[in-house]
Amino acid sequence: MVIGSGLAGLTAALRLSPRPVTLLTKTAELAGGSSPHAQGGVAAAIGAGDDPADHAADTVKAGAGIADAVMAGILAAEGAERVRRLLAAAFPFDLAADGTPSLGREAAHGRARIVHAGGDATGRVLVHEMVERVRRTPSITVMAEAFAHDLVVRDGRVRGVLARHAEAGWVFHRAAQVVLATGGTGGVFLHTTNPVENTGDGLAMAARAGAVLGDLEFVQFHPTALAAGDGSGRPLPLLTEALRGAGAVLLDGAGRRFMPAEHPDAELAPRDIVARAVWRRVAAGERVTLDLRAVLAHDASHFPTVLGLCAEAGIDPWTEPVPVAPAAHYHMGGVVTDAAGRTSVAGLYACGETADTGVHGANRLASNSLLEALVFGDRVARAILASGDDGPLPPIAVPEVPAAGGSETALALLRRQLRGVMYDHVGLSRDGQGLAQGLNLIEDLRTAFDFVSGGTGTFAQTVAWGEVRNLLLVAKLITHAALCREESRGAHHRSDFPQALEASRRRSFLTLGDLDRSDAIPYPKEARHAVPVGL
């Protein structure tokens, strides 16, 4: 069983063919999650003079000291091969005049190695192609509008998933292997580029199942979300990193370029540095803008999505700079896996943004996310196929159906309040007092949630209830991890501990049980868990 229909889930389901696969997605359409919205591209060392080792080195460098070099090597080497296979299969990547892939450069990459499709619509084009392949694959059964409520674990092993379906109601799906590919956690923050369905469902389910989680404090905020929202908390449109790679510059409230004074790489500095530089000015009441005029005058054909977003917002980027603000974009942390996607719970796998392979460390390198979905979605499937057939599943009792419902209005209010707490207290710059206050406020909201819960509810009410339940847990986990890491590293910035500490240069691991332990150690010298050796 695969839960999630972004690029990682689709890749895993396809690679498992002809083994029967059930793919669950809570969305009405097959394509879901952040993948279709990815404007940047796919990083791959396929250009003349480039090498996967150089790509891996850039990945490790961006990871601020804690990226797993072995995982980075796997990502870069297998990623380049995956992209070459897609090119050989006539995937519609953008090509230069000589017929070779047109390669762009993005922040913290040592050279141009980003392949695109449809200009700035790479994610949409890639997911569309995968969706069509899934629909043509008879071994894959797609169940849309199916909300995965919880994993069913018996004797330390996954035995299936309890899900609420729009038409069939509550269904217990028995499965010997379950793949979590539910995307990220951006929906826990008020301002995010993520779609509304990104509510950390897989992370929360894995936590309740007892899985080891890792690096949860590291949340990447994209520096340049289009700041033209109405304050409703709806996702903010992303203005792709490729714009700055092509020469777009950031301007402060007085119309002055400020990034050269912040970092030697200016607008091409790592995302966390650019995001905090923008955030400091926005927090001080300045209007920060991204000037695209020179880029568009040179070649506007590569950015149709950006031009469309600006038009929808009533902004003319040809004549005026575009207002921007940082927004939660990508979660480096997740469910800890080995190189084959296996978690600490037998039979449970994870891939894509849901997983924490260690490849991103404290800060993801630009355009490594679609690549990660392709590489590790494939690796998860290969591991499952190599494990063989477990034979008939042993009989187990059908799980009890929960009282999963409540007032949608009350749940929506709680959700917005929680997202505000997270953006204000656990956002781009953190401190111990604010994080402690955040934990108290999250607990207050959890108490309020218990009061509005009850009844079986409609499908929509069950999803609304389940998402708030998951968001509350995700918020507590992230905040706890951020409070424990008393240093600044990568995307995690503590104003009360502004320096990176050599003694803390290690990944962090925790389980749900650690939230109730006063002596929990977030990043010990030796990991307190064990996952199988990767393939």
Secondary structure, DSSP 8 states (H G I E B T S, - for coil): -EE--SHHHHHHHHHHTTS-EEEE-SSSSS--SSGGG--S-EE---STT--HHHHHHHHHHHTTT-S-HHHHHHHHHHHHHHHHHHHHTT----B-TTSSB-EE--TT-SS--EE-STTT-HHHHHHHHHHHHHHT-TTEEEE-SEEEEEEEEETTEEEEEEEEETTTEEEEEE-S-EEE-----GGGSSSBSS-TT-S-HHHHHHHHTT--EE-TT-EEEEEEEE----SS-----B--HHHHHTT-EEE-TTS-B-GGGT-TTGGGS-HHHHHHHHHHHHHTT---EEE-HHHHHH--TT-HHHHHHHHHTT--TTTS-EEEEEEEEEES-EEE--TT-B-SSBTEEE-GGGEE-SSSTTS--TT-HHHHHHHHHHHHHHHHHHH----S-------------B-HHHHHHHHHHHHHHHHHHSSSSB-HHHHHHHHHHHHHHHHHHHHHB-S---HHHHHHHHHHHHHHHHHHHHHHHHHH--S-BTTB-BTTB-S--GGG-S--EE-GGGGG-TT--SS-SS-SS------
